[in-house]
Amino acid sequence: MAEGTIKRLTDKGYGFIETSSGQDIFFHLSNLDDVQFDDLYEGQKVSYTEGRGPKGPRAENVKPV
């Protein structure tokens, strides 16, 4: 699993993770694993697997480290 830092959260149930390569990857609350969206915060370390969504890469199985 890859690791990154939550860069931005929105009030619409999605956010962006800054990856170790400096790129941002999208995630949606439906891709969270064992955590509620409201429990996440910007700057938090998370692990994820990279998947493919309709608009490009997305983080799946997102959970705090």
Z-matrix of the N, CA and C atoms (Angstrom, degrees):
N
C 1 1.450
C 2 1.522 1 109.37
N 3 1.307 2 115.48 1 142.22
C 4 1.462 3 121.48 2 177.23
C 5 1.525 4 109.26 3 -84.03
N 6 1.320 5 115.97 4 161.19
C 7 1.460 6 120.93 5 177.01
C 8 1.512 7 109.87 6 -127.66
N 9 1.324 8 115.81 7 151.54
C 10 1.453 9 121.74 8 178.64
C 11 1.514 10 109.93 9 -160.00
N 12 1.321 11 115.37 10 -172.30
C 13 1.453 12 122.88 11 -178.46
C 14 1.524 13 108.81 12 -124.40
N 15 1.326 14 116.33 13 134.10
C 16 1.467 15 119.50 14 177.68
C 17 1.520 16 108.06 15 -65.58
N 18 1.315 17 115.11 16 120.75
C 19 1.468 18 121.15 17 -177.62
C 20 1.521 19 111.28 18 -93.24
N 21 1.346 20 115.55 19 -40.38
C 22 1.464 21 118.89 20 -177.06
C 23 1.511 22 110.20 21 -152.43
N 24 1.342 23 116.56 22 139.01
C 25 1.455 24 123.76 23 174.03
C 26 1.518 25 108.54 24 -120.28
N 27 1.308 26 116.60 25 146.79
C 28 1.464 27 120.58 26 177.50
C 29 1.522 28 109.59 27 -114.64
N 30 1.316 29 116.59 28 168.17
C 31 1.461 30 120.43 29 176.20
C 32 1.527 31 111.29 30 -85.78
N 33 1.319 32 117.10 31 6.52
C 34 1.476 33 121.70 32 -179.64
C 35 1.525 34 112.32 33 -103.59
N 36 1.338 35 117.91 34 7.20
C 37 1.451 36 121.06 35 174.31
C 38 1.513 37 116.16 36 90.16
N 39 1.309 38 116.58 37 23.28
C 40 1.459 39 119.00 38 174.48
C 41 1.521 40 109.50 39 -142.97
N 42 1.328 41 114.48 40 169.44
C 43 1.455 42 119.36 41 -179.28
C 44 1.510 43 110.77 42 -161.71
N 45 1.328 44 114.93 43 -171.83
C 46 1.456 45 121.98 44 -178.50
C 47 1.514 46 109.59 45 -134.09
N 48 1.324 47 115.42 46 138.62
C 49 1.455 48 122.89 47 178.51
C 50 1.519 49 107.95 48 -110.05
N 51 1.331 50 116.48 49 131.43
C 52 1.462 51 120.80 50 173.67
C 53 1.520 52 107.43 51 -84.42
N 54 1.320 53 116.61 52 121.29
C 55 1.459 54 121.73 53 -177.47
C 56 1.525 55 110.64 54 -83.89
N 57 1.317 56 116.50 55 171.80
C 58 1.461 57 121.04 56 179.64
C 59 1.522 58 112.14 57 -65.04
N 60 1.345 59 117.63 58 -22.40
C 61 1.470 60 121.07 59 178.12
C 62 1.526 61 112.12 60 -85.41
N 63 1.347 62 117.27 61 -1.88
C 64 1.461 63 120.92 62 179.66
C 65 1.515 64 113.87 63 91.59
N 66 1.319 65 117.04 64 -5.61
C 67 1.464 66 121.36 65 177.53
C 68 1.530 67 109.34 66 -81.07
N 69 1.316 68 116.98 67 156.72
C 70 1.461 69 121.95 68 174.66
C 71 1.521 70 108.78 69 -102.38
N 72 1.337 71 115.82 70 142.02
C 73 1.453 72 121.12 71 177.77
C 74 1.533 73 108.47 72 -128.06
N 75 1.302 74 116.04 73 135.63
C 76 1.466 75 124.82 74 -177.43
C 77 1.524 76 110.25 75 -74.35
N 78 1.335 77 116.63 76 146.27
C 79 1.468 78 120.66 77 166.77
C 80 1.521 79 109.61 78 -143.83
N 81 1.322 80 115.63 79 152.77
C 82 1.464 81 123.64 80 -179.64
C 83 1.519 82 108.35 81 -118.03
N 84 1.311 83 117.27 82 153.48
C 85 1.460 84 120.37 83 -178.60
C 86 1.524 85 112.52 84 -58.31
N 87 1.323 86 118.27 85 -23.99
C 88 1.465 87 120.69 86 178.26
C 89 1.531 88 111.47 87 -72.58
N 90 1.334 89 118.21 88 -10.33
C 91 1.462 90 122.42 89 179.55
C 92 1.527 91 113.06 90 -101.78
N 93 1.341 92 117.19 91 14.92
C 94 1.462 93 120.85 92 178.79
C 95 1.519 94 110.32 93 -85.80
N 96 1.325 95 116.18 94 149.14
C 97 1.460 96 122.73 95 -178.85
C 98 1.527 97 109.13 96 -126.58
N 99 1.314 98 117.69 97 114.20
C 100 1.473 99 123.28 98 177.00
C 101 1.523 100 114.05 99 63.24
N 102 1.320 101 117.76 100 29.15
C 103 1.463 102 121.29 101 176.75
C 104 1.529 103 108.65 102 -153.91
N 105 1.327 104 116.58 103 148.38
C 106 1.461 105 122.10 104 176.14
C 107 1.525 106 109.39 105 -92.12
N 108 1.318 107 116.90 106 146.51
C 109 1.464 108 121.24 107 -179.36
C 110 1.527 109 111.27 108 -56.13
N 111 1.328 110 117.46 109 -40.10
C 112 1.467 111 121.41 110 -178.13
C 113 1.523 112 113.09 111 -67.52
N 114 1.334 113 118.11 112 -15.09
C 115 1.464 114 121.31 113 179.25
C 116 1.528 115 112.36 114 -87.99
N 117 1.329 116 117.49 115 -8.06
C 118 1.465 117 121.28 116 179.52
C 119 1.529 118 110.19 117 -85.57
N 120 1.333 119 116.56 118 155.74
C 121 1.460 120 121.03 119 177.44
C 122 1.526 121 109.74 120 -146.19
N 123 1.313 122 115.96 121 154.35
C 124 1.465 123 121.60 122 179.31
C 125 1.528 124 109.31 123 -64.38
N 126 1.327 125 116.13 124 136.79
C 127 1.451 126 121.80 125 -177.58
C 128 1.520 127 112.97 126 93.86
N 129 1.320 128 117.31 127 -6.70
C 130 1.467 129 121.62 128 -178.97
C 131 1.529 130 111.03 129 -76.92
N 132 1.334 131 117.02 130 139.01
C 133 1.465 132 122.65 131 176.24
C 134 1.524 133 108.60 132 -80.59
N 135 1.326 134 116.32 133 133.98
C 136 1.456 135 122.06 134 178.92
C 137 1.523 136 110.25 135 -136.73
N 138 1.319 137 115.63 136 158.99
C 139 1.455 138 120.88 137 171.31
C 140 1.523 139 107.43 138 -112.59
N 141 1.317 140 116.35 139 156.09
C 142 1.463 141 121.03 140 -176.87
C 143 1.526 142 109.59 141 -162.30
N 144 1.321 143 115.01 142 165.17
C 145 1.455 144 120.62 143 169.49
C 146 1.519 145 106.72 144 -112.81
N 147 1.304 146 116.54 145 143.47
C 148 1.458 147 119.78 146 -178.64
C 149 1.523 148 109.59 147 -85.38
N 150 1.317 149 115.19 148 127.41
C 151 1.454 150 122.15 149 178.59
C 152 1.511 151 110.24 150 -123.37
N 153 1.310 152 115.29 151 -170.65
C 154 1.457 153 120.57 152 -178.96
C 155 1.516 154 108.54 153 -126.29
N 156 1.326 155 116.84 154 127.15
C 157 1.450 156 122.26 155 177.24
C 158 1.519 157 109.89 156 -109.00
N 159 1.321 158 117.59 157 -179.51
C 160 1.462 159 120.88 158 -179.22
C 161 1.527 160 113.84 159 -63.95
N 162 1.334 161 117.39 160 -22.58
C 163 1.466 162 120.52 161 -178.61
C 164 1.520 163 113.10 162 -112.25
N 165 1.337 164 117.79 163 10.92
C 166 1.457 165 120.50 164 179.26
C 167 1.507 166 112.15 165 130.74
N 168 1.342 167 117.14 166 -161.24
C 169 1.460 168 120.53 167 -177.37
C 170 1.521 169 112.06 168 -64.84
N 171 1.323 170 115.51 169 147.56
C 172 1.459 171 120.80 170 175.96
C 173 1.518 172 108.87 171 -147.90
N 174 1.320 173 115.84 172 155.52
C 175 1.458 174 121.99 173 177.44
C 176 1.528 175 109.10 174 -87.33
N 177 1.326 176 115.61 175 135.03
C 178 1.454 177 122.05 176 177.73
C 179 1.519 178 108.17 177 -124.72
N 180 1.335 179 116.53 178 160.90
C 181 1.465 180 122.05 179 179.68
C 182 1.528 181 111.36 180 54.53
N 183 1.323 182 116.07 181 43.10
C 184 1.470 183 122.05 182 -177.57
C 185 1.532 184 109.41 183 -74.59
N 186 1.343 185 116.10 184 129.04
C 187 1.472 186 120.48 185 175.89
C 188 1.518 187 109.81 186 -152.06
N 189 1.328 188 117.02 187 152.05
C 190 1.465 189 121.18 188 179.38
C 191 1.525 190 111.06 189 -62.32
N 192 1.320 191 115.11 190 149.43
C 193 1.476 192 120.81 191 178.16
C 194 1.514 193 108.82 192 -87.62
